[in-house]
Amino acid sequence: MNIGGLRLGRVGADEIARLLEQAQGEDPTYDHVGSTLHPERWPQRAPYQRTSTLGHGDEDFAQAVERLRGWAPQRNLNAPVHPADAPIEVGTTLLVELRKGPLTVVVPNRIVEVVDDPGRRFGFAYGTLPGHAERGEESFVIELGDAGEVTGTVTVDAAPSLAAAKLAMPVVAVIQRWAVGRYLQALVVM
């Protein structure tokens, strides 16, 4: 059973493959592509952003980047990414499978920008595609500061796209903030 992206039970491999193929031909569902990495371009927007200390020094930076490349933030939500080895490259289309009890939501995203300043800053932004309950993007950026502090920043600039999600906006906002905290916990290396 599938109602507005919410499914009862787990999603099989054939259905994942079909949804991924369908998503690859879609365009982002929002007009502020890059807003989480370039907020100055969209001063009217007010994204949610949270930064945490992940570690200290070059080795911790490298470990945090590896975790991000391996989709550790999503896995820390018990949310598998399909394909599991999706590369962090502009144009990569992926599905994030959110599971809670007997319910599953499969959300399609596309990487719209990558930040790669070797040894200093690494991250990416991905945005929603048709079939996602929200419209917007999230970004994940790891930085090595001049004093050696490694930080991780997650920025969310998204709003509900489905009527049910709009009605549940206060609950969705709480869940979103919880998820951002879990994302950052997955990147801590100290």
C-alpha angles and dihedrals in degrees: 000000000000122000116173093331093312112117133191108229133002124317116242127230093254092054091047090052091049093048092047092050090048092049093051090068095049132095125227114278096226138062101220099075108173095021094129093055098035108033091160088071091059107038091165091064123085109199122188111246134182130181127194135180109251102178144301134274139008096302094053090047091053092048093049091050090051090051091051091048088052093053093246093155092058093042089053086065089051085250112138118210120225120241088032091213096045106161121235095243134127108267097027109142117206142166123228112205112208114197128190119165109307093344128092131185119191112201124191120218139169128209104242101176139012127203113205120166099155114239093001114054136006134169149105145225123226127192138205125266129197110297094042117120089224135048118220141044147282128211132200118198130176119196136186108212126212091258091052098257114144113213134182123208126192118191125188124194103170141122133193115276099185124070092235091052091049090054091050095046096126090053092042090054091053092048091047092054091047090051092051089054090051091048091056094044089059091058099050110114103171 
